[in-house]
């Protein structure tokens, strides 16, 4: 294959034989040189782009790290604030428990209860077999809160039991007959053997008579439920109150009843007005105390 070159200056034609080895070598050298130059140029351009990308990524990662450090610092500050608030609250609750302990101890002393049963100075003895192992924890606010919650639960149960005991004692005291059924007056007849005021024969008097002014209040000597309010042979107008625990009281010869059957009354509440109804010689209240269905001497409850 031949390539012909025309020269304008000389007006001659020159012929290049591509089949000659020298020509092929020259062309190959030119091509290789061109390709090498192109590769070197591309490599240089690629290296520059890579360095710019690496620099850009480095700047971006540095910014992200700075932002994360700021977020971590903010979280640590918020966490510290919460820990401080929790510690303050823990101190307040602990002070409250101390006050509860003091209150429980004072109530125990006031109620005259065995201090060994309701000892608010220390936790009650406890024990048991060793349970399953758990991972150890460094003493911190969580463990302190858990211990405090346990103390609060214990004090709550102790105070609840103490409250129930005191309420039961107060209820027993409220329903136990005690005191006089009249504010003013004197005992005109005692419990036991006496001469009957109508025929003079010896008879057993089953109550105590309190003489006084007609129309004055007759009051309940204990809390209870009215089981009778009306006329009964010999008693006149009668009030009967059941106090529970086997106790019943009766108030007889009243001028007028002030309560009705089924009504709940308190100690000292007026239940009738003094009169002289029934088998009576004058204004008074015949007062009886029954224990398990039998009359007992009321003076052991009202005092002589």
C-alpha positions as CSV (number, residue, x, y, z in Angstrom):
1,X,0.0,0.0,0.0
2,X,1.4,3.4,-1.0
3,X,0.6,6.9,0.2
4,X,1.4,9.8,-2.3
5,X,2.2,13.3,-0.9
6,X,2.1,16.4,-3.2
7,X,4.3,19.3,-2.5
8,X,2.9,22.8,-3.6
9,X,6.3,24.4,-3.2
10,X,8.2,22.1,-5.4
11,X,5.4,20.7,-7.5
12,X,6.6,17.2,-7.0
13,X,4.9,14.0,-5.8
14,X,6.3,11.8,-3.2
15,X,5.4,8.3,-2.5
16,X,5.4,6.5,0.9
17,X,5.4,2.7,0.9
18,X,3.5,1.6,4.0
19,X,4.6,-2.0,3.5
20,X,8.2,-1.2,4.2
21,X,9.4,-2.2,7.8
22,X,11.0,1.2,8.5
23,X,7.7,2.9,7.7
24,X,5.7,0.6,9.9
25,X,8.1,1.1,12.8
26,X,7.9,4.9,12.5
27,X,4.1,4.8,12.4
28,X,4.0,2.5,15.4
29,X,6.3,4.7,17.4
30,X,4.2,7.8,16.7
31,X,1.0,5.9,17.7
32,X,2.6,4.5,20.9
33,X,3.9,7.9,21.8
34,X,0.5,9.5,21.3
35,X,-1.2,6.8,23.4
36,X,1.3,7.2,26.1
37,X,0.9,10.9,26.2
38,X,-2.9,10.5,26.4
39,X,-2.6,7.9,29.2
40,X,-0.3,10.1,31.2
41,X,-2.6,13.1,30.7
42,X,-5.6,11.0,31.8
43,X,-3.8,9.7,34.8
44,X,-2.8,13.2,35.9
45,X,-6.4,14.4,35.5
46,X,-7.7,11.4,37.4
47,X,-5.3,11.9,40.2
48,X,-6.3,15.6,40.5
49,X,-10.0,14.7,40.6
50,X,-9.4,12.0,43.3
51,X,-7.4,14.3,45.5
52,X,-10.3,16.9,45.2
53,X,-12.9,14.2,46.1
54,X,-10.7,13.0,49.1
55,X,-10.4,16.6,50.3
56,X,-14.1,17.2,50.0
57,X,-14.9,13.9,51.9
58,X,-12.5,14.9,54.6
59,X,-14.1,18.3,55.1
60,X,-17.5,16.7,55.2
61,X,-16.6,14.0,57.7
62,X,-14.9,16.6,59.9
63,X,-18.1,18.7,59.9
64,X,-20.1,15.6,60.8
65,X,-17.8,14.7,63.6
66,X,-18.0,18.2,65.0
67,X,-21.8,18.0,64.9
68,X,-21.8,14.7,66.7
69,X,-19.4,15.9,69.3
70,X,-21.8,18.9,69.9
71,X,-24.8,16.5,70.1
72,X,-22.9,14.3,72.6
73,X,-22.1,17.3,74.7
74,X,-25.7,18.4,74.7
75,X,-26.9,14.9,75.7
76,X,-24.4,14.8,78.5
77,X,-25.6,18.1,79.8
78,X,-29.2,17.1,79.6
79,X,-28.4,13.8,81.3
80,X,-26.6,15.5,84.1
81,X,-29.5,17.9,84.6
82,X,-31.9,14.9,84.9
83,X,-29.5,13.1,87.2
84,X,-29.3,16.2,89.4
85,X,-33.1,16.5,89.4
86,X,-33.5,12.8,90.2
87,X,-31.0,13.1,93.0
88,X,-32.9,16.1,94.4
89,X,-36.2,14.2,94.2
90,X,-34.5,11.2,95.8
91,X,-33.5,13.3,98.8
92,X,-37.0,14.7,99.1
93,X,-38.6,11.3,99.1
94,X,-36.1,10.0,101.6
95,X,-36.9,12.9,103.9
96,X,-40.6,12.1,103.5
97,X,-39.9,8.5,104.5
98,X,-38.0,9.7,107.6
99,X,-41.0,11.8,108.6
100,X,-43.3,8.8,108.0
101,X,-41.0,6.8,110.3
102,X,-41.3,9.4,113.0
103,X,-45.1,9.6,112.6
104,X,-45.4,5.8,112.8
105,X,-43.2,5.6,115.9
106,X,-45.2,8.4,117.6
107,X,-48.5,6.7,116.7
108,X,-47.2,3.4,118.0
109,X,-46.3,5.1,121.3
110,X,-49.6,6.9,121.5
111,X,-51.6,3.7,120.8
112,X,-49.5,1.9,123.4
113,X,-48.7,-0.9,120.9
114,X,-45.8,-3.3,121.2
115,X,-42.9,-1.4,119.5
116,X,-41.4,-4.8,118.4
117,X,-44.5,-5.4,116.2
118,X,-44.4,-1.9,114.6
119,X,-40.7,-1.0,114.7
120,X,-40.2,2.0,112.4
121,X,-36.5,2.4,113.4
122,X,-35.4,-0.6,111.3
123,X,-36.6,-3.0,108.7
124,X,-38.2,-6.3,110.0
125,X,-36.0,-9.4,110.0
126,X,-36.1,-11.3,106.7
127,X,-34.2,-14.0,104.8
128,X,-34.5,-17.0,102.6
129,X,-32.5,-19.2,100.2
130,X,-30.2,-17.6,97.8
131,X,-32.0,-16.8,94.5
132,X,-30.7,-16.9,91.0
133,X,-27.7,-14.8,90.3
134,X,-28.0,-11.5,88.5
135,X,-25.4,-9.3,86.9
136,X,-23.7,-7.0,89.4
137,X,-24.4,-3.4,89.2
138,X,-22.4,-0.4,90.4
139,X,-24.3,1.4,93.2
140,X,-26.1,4.3,91.5
141,X,-29.4,6.2,91.6
142,X,-31.3,3.2,90.2
143,X,-30.3,0.9,93.1
144,X,-31.0,3.7,95.6
145,X,-34.4,4.3,94.1
146,X,-35.2,0.6,94.3
147,X,-34.2,0.5,98.0
148,X,-36.2,3.6,98.7
149,X,-39.3,2.1,96.9
150,X,-38.9,-1.0,99.1
151,X,-38.8,1.1,102.2
152,X,-41.9,3.1,101.1
153,X,-43.8,-0.1,100.4
154,X,-42.8,-1.5,103.8
155,X,-43.8,1.7,105.6
156,X,-47.1,1.8,103.7
157,X,-48.0,-1.8,104.9
158,X,-46.9,-1.0,108.4
159,X,-49.0,2.2,108.6
160,X,-52.0,0.5,107.1
161,X,-51.8,-2.3,109.7
162,X,-51.4,0.2,112.4
163,X,-54.3,2.3,111.1
164,X,-56.5,-0.8,111.1
165,X,-55.5,-1.7,114.6
166,X,-56.2,1.8,115.9
167,X,-59.5,1.9,114.1
168,X,-60.5,-1.5,115.5
169,X,-59.5,-0.3,119.0
170,X,-61.5,2.9,118.6
171,X,-64.5,1.0,117.3
172,X,-64.3,-1.3,120.3
173,X,-64.1,1.7,122.6
174,X,-67.1,3.3,120.8
175,X,-69.3,0.3,121.1
176,X,-68.3,-0.5,124.7
177,X,-71.0,0.9,127.1
178,X,-69.4,3.5,129.2
179,X,-70.8,6.6,131.1
180,X,-74.1,7.8,132.4
181,X,-77.3,8.0,130.3
182,X,-78.2,11.4,131.7
183,X,-76.2,14.7,132.0
184,X,-77.8,15.6,135.4
185,X,-79.5,13.5,138.0
186,X,-78.9,11.0,140.8
187,X,-79.1,7.3,141.3
188,X,-82.5,6.6,142.9
189,X,-82.3,2.7,142.8
190,X,-79.4,0.3,142.4
191,X,-79.0,-3.0,140.6
192,X,-79.9,-6.1,142.6
193,X,-82.4,-7.1,145.4
194,X,-84.7,-4.3,146.7
195,X,-88.2,-3.7,148.0
196,X,-90.7,-3.3,145.1
197,X,-91.8,0.4,145.1
198,X,-95.4,-0.6,144.5
199,X,-96.2,-3.5,146.8
200,X,-93.1,-3.6,149.0
201,X,-92.2,-7.2,148.3
202,X,-88.6,-8.2,147.7
203,X,-87.7,-8.2,144.0
204,X,-84.7,-8.2,141.9
205,X,-84.0,-4.9,140.1
206,X,-82.3,-5.6,136.8
207,X,-81.0,-2.1,136.2
208,X,-80.1,1.3,137.7
209,X,-82.6,4.2,138.0
210,X,-81.4,7.7,137.3
211,X,-83.9,10.3,138.6
212,X,-84.0,13.7,137.0
213,X,-86.2,16.4,135.4
214,X,-88.9,15.3,133.0
215,X,-88.1,16.2,129.4
216,X,-84.3,16.1,129.9
217,X,-82.2,14.2,127.4
218,X,-81.5,10.5,127.7
219,X,-78.3,9.7,125.8
220,X,-76.7,6.6,124.4
221,X,-73.7,5.4,126.4
222,X,-72.1,3.7,123.3
223,X,-72.4,3.6,119.5
224,X,-74.8,1.0,118.1
225,X,-78.0,0.3,116.2
226,X,-81.5,0.8,117.6
227,X,-83.4,-2.5,117.8
228,X,-86.4,-1.3,119.8
229,X,-88.2,2.1,120.0
230,X,-91.7,2.0,121.5
231,X,-93.9,0.7,124.2
232,X,-93.1,-2.5,126.2
233,X,-95.0,-3.9,129.1
234,X,-93.6,-2.5,132.4
235,X,-90.9,-0.5,130.7
236,X,-93.2,2.1,129.2
237,X,-91.6,3.8,126.2
238,X,-88.4,1.9,125.7
239,X,-85.2,2.4,123.6
240,X,-83.0,-0.7,123.1
241,X,-79.6,-0.4,121.4
242,X,-77.4,-3.3,120.2
243,X,-73.7,-2.4,120.4
244,X,-72.3,-5.6,119.1
245,X,-69.8,-7.8,120.9
246,X,-72.7,-9.1,122.9
247,X,-73.7,-5.8,124.5
248,X,-77.2,-4.3,124.6
249,X,-78.4,-1.3,126.6
250,X,-82.0,-0.3,127.5
251,X,-83.5,3.1,128.4
252,X,-87.0,2.8,129.8
253,X,-89.9,5.0,131.1
254,X,-89.3,7.7,128.5
255,X,-91.6,10.6,127.8
256,X,-90.8,10.5,124.1
257,X,-88.5,8.5,121.8
258,X,-86.2,10.4,119.5
259,X,-84.9,7.6,117.3
260,X,-86.4,4.8,115.3
261,X,-85.6,1.1,114.8
262,X,-82.6,0.5,112.5
263,X,-81.1,3.9,113.1
264,X,-77.4,4.1,114.0
265,X,-76.5,6.2,117.0
266,X,-73.2,7.5,118.4
267,X,-72.0,7.7,122.0
268,X,-73.6,10.7,123.7
269,X,-76.4,11.2,121.1
270,X,-79.9,11.9,122.6
271,X,-82.2,8.9,122.0
272,X,-85.2,9.9,124.2
273,X,-86.7,12.4,126.7
274,X,-86.9,11.5,130.3
275,X,-90.4,10.6,131.6
276,X,-92.5,8.4,133.8
277,X,-94.3,6.0,131.4
278,X,-95.0,2.4,132.3
279,X,-94.5,1.0,135.8
280,X,-92.9,4.2,137.3
281,X,-93.4,6.4,140.3
282,X,-91.8,9.5,138.9
283,X,-89.5,11.0,136.1
284,X,-86.4,8.8,135.8
285,X,-84.7,6.5,133.3
286,X,-84.4,2.8,134.0
287,X,-81.0,1.9,132.5
288,X,-80.0,-1.7,131.8
289,X,-76.9,-3.3,130.4
290,X,-77.1,-6.8,128.9
291,X,-74.1,-9.0,128.2
292,X,-74.8,-12.0,126.0
293,X,-78.5,-11.7,126.8
294,X,-78.2,-11.4,130.6
295,X,-78.5,-8.2,132.7
296,X,-75.3,-7.2,134.5
297,X,-74.7,-4.4,136.9
298,X,-74.6,-1.1,135.0
299,X,-72.4,0.5,137.7
300,X,-69.4,-1.5,136.4
301,X,-69.8,0.6,133.2
302,X,-70.9,4.0,134.5
303,X,-69.0,4.2,137.7
304,X,-70.5,4.7,141.1
